[in-house]
Amino acid sequence: MTGLITRRGLIGTAAAGIVLRPSLLQAQTSGLTIIDGRTFRGTRSPGGSGTDGGTAIKAESNTLIRNCYFLDLGNGAIRLFHTTTQNVTVEDCQVANMYRFIENWSWNHPDVPAPVSDFTVRRVNAARLARNFMRIRYGSTRGLIEDVVARGNGECANYCVGFALDDEAHDIVYRRVEAHDFCETQRPSDKYWNGDGFSDERGNSKIRYYSCVATGSSDGGFDTKSQDVYMEGCFASGNKLNYRLWNSGTLKNCRSENPVKRGGTGWIGHFSFVGGSGPNYVLDSPVVRAGATNKAPVLYFQSSVPATVTIYNADIDAPGAALIQVDKGRPAPTIKWVPERSQQKIRVARDYA
């Protein structure tokens, strides 16, 4: 049986659709619940701050949300907070002016986890986000996010991330997903500014990014700490550190252009290797482009344990920058060039900063 959420059955009927106040809509769970073609409007002001604004849907298992508008909401227009949630799809929706669109947070965090499995988010366009498009955590698994575009509001909250994975979330795939302008502006200039397009953490695993885009972040375009991450055909431009790599994995046919420092401490870089566990990555056919005045190093080593990097068939054109920079006091990396460096297409100002 399929349950259809009708106009009469929702909260606050209006001629143009449903106007939702900060109360919560409880989705039905008999068979498949379909929420189709509705407008959910919260109480967040156009220049709102903090998490205020309300929540639209507390999604339960077997829910399809499609063709909806979510406007002026708070921390989780859609909340995934039950002990177990399965088979949730969000597609063909428009989102604007909120703190976070999808929030995976237990009703009794952290004592009771709230993992979600077999979930899909596709063809969603989101603008003026203050903190995240989504945060997925606990042991959530078998997720697909595809053809989604998310934009920060230009003055994002501290620790903003377009797409965030946490805890032990695993087997998550991003396809053709874009994160733009997740930039902190509220920290003092003498502090480190966070703000990433995509992030995953050390407890995450089997994370895959295909043809994803990150631009305009105040820290990492892609900030990945998960083991054996795989990225293919991704593009990062105008972030402080376009690719921030902490653990291990493979980047194939990924492109980096013109890193930009937007505030705070720290230096810019194309591929940055970070952390205390000895980053180990394969860069297969990386492409780097930078203007003559951009001094961001191509390979920037900040890890406290020596990094190991294998580079196949690079195409690097960064005439104003060093190929390699190692922070003061940090160990030298091991770099393997295949074929040898002299046979790869590399144009830089010098090999070492």
N, C-alpha and C positions, 0 to 999 in steps of 0.2 A: 504494500500500500504506500502511496505517496501523499504526504500532507503538504498542502499549499497554503502559505501564510497569505491571507487575503487582506485587502484594505480594511475591512470591517474588524478583522481580528487583531489589528495592530494598535499602537498607542498614538493618539493625537492625529486623527484623520484631517487631511487638508486637501484642497482641490488639486494642488500640484504634486501631491504624494504624501508621504508620511513625515510629519515633523516630530522628531523624538526629543524629548527633554532629557535631563541627566538620569532619569530612571533607566532600567535595563529591560530589554526585550528578551524573553526566554524562548529560544527556538524549540519547536516540537520535536519529538524523537520517535514517533510512530512511523516505521518505515523510513522513507527518505523525505526530509523536510526541505521544501524549496521556498526560498525567499527571493522574489523576482520583481525587479522594476520598481523598487521603493527608494524614497529619499529619507535619510536619517540626518537630522540637524540637531546639534547640541547647543551648548551655551557659551562656547569659547568665543571671545572677541577677536576681531581681525588681527590685533597685535597682542594676543593673549600670551601669558607666560605661565610656567608651572604645568601641572598635569590636569588642571580643571577643564571641564567641557562635557564630561559624561561619556557613557559607553552605550553603543547601539545594540549589540547582539552578544549574548553569552552562548556561543555555539556549542552544541552537543554532537554526538556521533551521528553520522548519516545526514549531513546538512549540506545543501547546495545553495550558495548565495551568488546571485548573478544580476547583472544589469541594474545595479544599485548606485546611488549617490550617498557619500558619507561626508558631511560638512560640519566644521566647527565643533569637533569632539575632543576628548581628552586622552587619557592613557589607556588606549585599547578601544578603538571603535568596535573591533571584534575581539572578544576575550576567549581564550582557551584555558580554562582554569579547573576543569573537572579532573578527578583522579585518573580517568582514562577517556580519551577522545579519539575517535577513529573516523576516517572517511569524511573529511571536510573539504569542500571545494569552494573557492572564491574566484569568480571570473567576470570579466567585462564590467568592471566597476570604475567609478571616478571618485577621487578622494581629494579633499582640500582642507587646509587649516586645522591641524590637530597635532597633539603631542606624539602619539604613536598609533599607527593603524591597527596592527595585529599584535596582541600581547599574550604570551604564554606564561601565565603566572598562577600558581596554585591558590586555591581558596584558603589554604593553610600553609603558606610558604614559611620556612623551608621544610617543615616536619612532614608534610604530605606532598609528594611530587605530583605533577600533572602532565605527563607526557602525551603528545599527540602523534598519531601514526597515520600513514596513508593519506596525506593531505596535499592539496594542490592549490597554488595561487597563480592565476594566469590572466594576461591582458588587463592589467590594472594600471591606471595612470594616477599618480599621487603628487600633489604640490603643496608647498608651504608646511612641511613637516618640521616640528621643533626638535624631536629626539630620534625617532626611528620610523621606518616603514614597518619593520617587524622585528620581534625578538622571539626566537625559538630556543627552548632550553630543556632541562631534565634529560630523559632518555628518548626524546622525540626522534622519530625515524621515518624513513621512506617518504621524504618530502620532495616535491617538485615545484620550483618557482620559475616561471617562464614568461617572457614578453611583458615584463613589468618595468615601468619607469617611475623612479622616486626622486623627488627634489626637496632639498632642505629649504628652510625659509630665509636663509641669508644671515641669520643671527641665532644659530641653533644653541640648544642647551648644552652644558658640559657633558662630555662623553657621548656625544651624538654619533650614531652609526646608521647608515642607510639600512643595511641588512645584517643582523647580529645573530650569531649562534653561540650558545653557552652550554655549560655543564657537559653532559655526555651525548648531546644530540649527534646523530650519525646517519649516514646514507642519505645525504641531502644533495640535490642537484639544482644548480642554477643554470638556466639557458636564456640567453639574450635578455639579461636583466641589466638595468642601468641605475646608477646612483650618482646624483649630481649635487654639489654644493652643501655637503654636510660639514659645515665649518663653524668651529667655536669662535665666539667673539667676546665672551664675557670674562675671560681670564686676564690677569695682568700681563704685560708684555715680557716680564722677567720670569714667567712660568711656562712650563711645557704645555702646548695646546694639543689636545686630542681632537678627534673628529675623523672618522673613517667612512669610506664608501661601503666596504664589506669587511666583516671580521668573523673569524672563528677562533676557538680557544683550544687549549691543550687537551682537554677531555673529549673534544670532537674528533670524529674519524670518518673516512670515506666521504669527504666533501669534494664536490666536483663543480667547477665553473666553466661554462662553455659560452664563448662569444659575449662576455659580460663587459661592461663599461663603467669606469669610475673616474669622475672629474671633480675638481674644485674642493677637495677635502683639505682640512687644515692639518691633517696628519697622514695616515695611510690611505691610498686608494683601495688597495687590497691588503689587509692586515691579517695574515694567516698564521696561526700557531698550531693548527692540527697536524697530525702525522700523516705523511703520504698524501698530501693534497694534490689534486690534479687540476690544472688550468690549461685551457686550449682556446686560442683565438681571442684572448682578452685584450682590452685596451685601457690604458691609464694615462691621464694627462692632467697637468695643472694641480696635482696634489703635492704636498711637501715631500713625501716618500711614495712614489707611485706603487711600488710593490714592497711590502714590509714582511720579511720572511723569517720566521722564528724556529722552524722545526725541520720538516723534510717534505720533498715532493718534486713534481715535474711541472714545468711551465713550457708549453709547446706553442710556437707561433704567437707569442704574446708581444705586445707593442707598448713602448713607453715613450711619452713625449713631454718635454719642457716642464719638469717639476717647478713648483712655485711655493715659496714660503709666504704664508699669509699672516703670521704673527707668532709670538712666543719664542722660546729657545729651540735649539737644535738646528741641524743643517738639512739641506735638500738632497735628494738622490733618486736615481731610477730604480735600481734593484738594491734594497738594503737588507743586510743579513744581521740579525739581532738575537740577543738572549744568551742564556747560560748553558745550553745543551749541545752546542756545536751544530749549527744549521748545515743541512746536507741537501742540495738541490741540483736538479738538472735543468738547464736552460737550453731548450731545443729550438733552434732557429729564432732567437730573440731579435726584435727590431727596435732600434733606438733612434729617435730623431730629436735634435735640440738646436736652437738657434745659436749663433756665434757668441752671444753674450750670456748664454745660460751656462753656469759653471757647476751644475749638479754632476757629481761623479756617476759614472755608469754603474759600477759595482762598488757599493759603499758598505764597509765591514765595521760593525759596531759590537759584535758578539764578544763575550768574555772567554769563550772556548773557541778554538780555531774552527772556522767554517770550511766546508768542502763544496766546491762548485764545479760542475762539468758543463762545458759550453759547446754546443754543436752549431756550426754554420751561422754565426752571428752576422747581423747586418746593422752596423753601428755608425751613425753620423752625428757626432757631438763635438764640433770643432773647437768649442770654447772650454771643454771640460777634460778632466783626467779620466782615464779608463778605470783606475782603481784608487780608492782612498780607504785607508785604515785609520780609525780613530786613535789618538794618542793613548798609549798604554794597552791597546788591544792586540791580540796575537795575529800574526800574519795568516792568511787563509791558504788553503791548497786549491789551486785552480788548474783544471785539466781542459785543454783546448783540443777539440776534435772537428776538423783537422787542426794542425798546429796554428797558433795565433797568427803567424805571418801569412797563412793561406785563407784567413777569414777576412771579411769585408769590414774593416774597422778604420774610422777616421776620427781621431781625437787630438786634443792639444798636446797631450803627453800620456805616458803610461801610468805614472804614479803622481798623486798629489803631493 
